[in-house]
């Protein structure tokens, strides 16, 4: 399906309009809502998760608790191709100064989807009967190192945007000529605005404060084709929730398209970086 940019471009970018529009993808923009009175099954950043009774709370291999980074109830989300249309998807990360990231995997990428200090859990048909879910989380300690402080509900809006500057496929899908144009600050700033790479989102193109870690696998011929942005959560400070990845960083989760279509979240690539 072809999408169009609905606003004018500078003369420098206008001559590349067709190429830019060819990269446009739909995505779900996530907006924070200042509401900390949440039930256990709705979409949220931070807070307590939906878990059925008898389900073991997620921990690391050595028994340390993981904490809920985000919970997406897809019954609340506009439809997006390949993504679930129902069910609850949860993102847990470790309470440590690397936020559950394995630096060895980040640098080496020999096995970047091995999960111990982070976990992804999907409940395709959640039971919303309160009598059948865990409601007492008194066993959880207060996290010391965690990017999310507080809890908030979420609002979802379907939008469209072209490839982001920091996506490793930028010159492949557009051109090196356009990339060189971005050496001009005003043109770079214009393109960043139309690509909407920052912020919280499901799908679309990612943002990074440093480099796209997926470039390493491409450069060295490794078969980690996690090219779908499953979820992105950015730094943002609000009254009810404070999200901070190191020094104004951003967190991303990626998945292969074939796995996403099968709702197989066993091999998700997690990364965060900061300036």
Residue pairs with C-beta under 8 A, 6 or more apart in sequence:
2 21
2 22
2 24
3 21
3 24
3 25
3 26
3 160
4 21
4 24
5 17
5 20
5 21
5 24
5 162
5 194
7 194
8 14
9 17
9 20
9 190
9 194
10 186
10 187
10 190
12 181
12 184
12 187
13 20
13 178
13 181
13 187
13 190
13 191
16 174
16 175
16 177
16 178
19 174
19 175
19 178
20 162
20 174
20 178
20 194
21 162
22 173
23 162
23 163
23 173
23 174
24 160
24 161
24 162
25 160
25 161
25 162
25 163
25 203
25 204
25 205
26 80
26 81
26 158
26 159
26 160
26 203
26 204
27 80
27 158
27 159
27 160
27 161
27 196
27 201
27 202
27 203
27 204
27 205
27 229
28 77
28 78
28 80
28 156
28 157
28 158
28 159
28 201
28 202
28 203
28 204
29 156
29 157
29 158
29 159
29 196
29 199
29 200
29 201
30 154
30 155
30 156
30 199
30 200
30 201
30 202
30 233
31 154
31 155
31 156
31 157
31 200
32 45
32 152
32 154
32 155
32 200
32 236
32 238
32 240
32 241
33 152
33 153
33 154
33 155
34 152
34 238
34 239
34 240
35 152
35 153
35 240
36 47
36 150
36 151
36 152
36 240
36 241
38 44
38 47
38 151
38 152
38 153
40 48
40 49
40 50
40 51
40 133
40 134
40 135
41 50
41 73
41 88
41 126
41 128
41 133
42 71
42 73
42 76
42 153
43 71
43 72
43 73
43 76
43 77
43 153
43 154
43 156
44 68
44 70
44 71
44 151
44 152
44 153
44 154
45 69
45 70
45 148
45 151
45 152
45 154
45 200
45 233
45 241
45 243
46 68
46 69
46 70
46 148
46 149
46 150
46 151
46 152
46 241
47 68
47 71
47 151
48 68
48 137
48 151
49 68
49 71
49 90
49 92
50 71
50 88
50 90
50 123
50 126
50 133
51 57
51 133
51 134
52 123
52 126
52 127
52 132
52 133
52 134
53 132
53 133
53 134
55 134
57 65
57 134
57 139
57 140
58 65
58 66
58 92
58 119
58 121
59 65
59 66
60 66
60 94
60 116
60 117
61 116
64 94
64 95
65 95
65 140
65 141
66 92
66 93
66 94
66 95
66 100
66 117
66 118
66 119
67 92
67 93
67 94
67 95
67 140
67 143
67 146
68 90
68 91
68 92
69 91
69 92
69 93
69 147
69 148
69 233
69 251
70 90
70 91
70 148
70 231
70 233
71 88
71 89
71 90
71 91
72 88
72 89
72 90
72 154
72 202
72 231
73 87
73 88
73 126
74 83
74 84
74 85
74 86
74 87
74 88
74 89
75 85
75 86
75 87
76 154
76 156
77 83
77 156
77 202
78 156
78 157
78 158
79 85
79 158
80 158
80 202
80 203
82 228
82 257
82 260
82 261
83 202
83 203
83 260
84 122
84 124
84 263
86 124
86 125
87 122
87 123
87 124
87 125
87 126
87 263
88 122
88 123
88 126
89 120
89 121
89 122
89 231
89 265
90 120
90 121
90 122
90 123
91 118
91 120
91 231
91 253
92 100
92 118
92 119
92 120
92 121
93 99
93 100
93 101
93 117
93 118
93 146
93 147
93 270
94 100
94 117
94 118
95 143
95 144
95 145
95 146
96 117
96 145
97 145
98 117
99 145
99 146
99 147
99 245
99 251
99 272
100 117
100 118
100 270
101 117
101 118
101 270
101 271
101 272
102 114
102 116
102 117
105 111
105 112
105 114
106 112
106 213
106 271
109 213
109 216
109 217
109 220
109 222
109 224
110 222
112 213
112 217
112 224
112 226
112 269
113 224
113 226
113 266
113 267
113 268
113 269
115 268
115 270
118 270
120 253
120 265
120 266
120 268
121 265
122 263
122 265
124 263
127 133
147 233
147 243
147 244
147 245
147 251
147 272
148 241
148 242
148 243
149 241
149 242
149 243
149 244
150 238
150 240
150 241
150 242
151 240
151 241
152 238
152 240
152 241
154 200
156 202
159 196
159 204
161 194
161 195
161 196
161 197
161 204
161 205
162 194
162 195
162 205
163 169
163 170
163 173
163 174
163 195
163 205
164 170
164 195
164 197
164 205
164 206
164 207
165 179
165 182
165 188
165 191
165 192
165 195
165 197
166 197
166 206
166 207
166 208
166 211
166 212
167 197
167 205
167 206
167 212
168 211
168 212
168 214
168 215
168 218
169 227
170 179
171 178
171 179
181 187
182 188
182 191
192 198
195 205
196 204
197 205
197 206
197 207
198 207
198 234
198 250
199 207
199 232
199 234
200 232
200 233
200 234
200 236
201 229
201 231
201 232
202 229
202 230
202 231
202 232
203 228
203 229
203 230
204 229
205 229
206 212
206 229
206 232
206 252
206 254
207 232
207 234
207 250
207 252
208 250
208 252
208 273
209 248
209 249
209 250
209 273
209 274
209 275
210 273
210 274
210 275
211 273
213 269
213 271
214 224
214 226
214 227
214 254
214 269
216 222
217 223
217 224
217 225
224 269
225 256
226 254
226 255
226 256
226 267
226 268
226 269
227 254
227 256
227 257
228 254
228 255
228 256
228 257
228 260
229 252
229 253
229 254
230 253
230 254
230 255
230 260
230 265
230 268
231 252
231 253
232 250
232 251
232 252
232 253
233 243
233 250
233 251
234 243
234 245
234 250
234 251
235 243
235 244
235 245
235 248
235 249
235 250
236 243
237 243
237 244
245 251
245 272
245 273
245 274
246 272
246 273
246 274
247 274
247 275
248 274
248 275
249 272
249 273
249 274
249 275
250 272
250 273
250 274
251 270
251 271
251 272
252 270
252 271
252 272
253 268
253 269
253 270
253 271
254 268
254 269
254 270
254 271
255 265
255 267
255 268
255 269
256 267
259 265
259 266
259 267
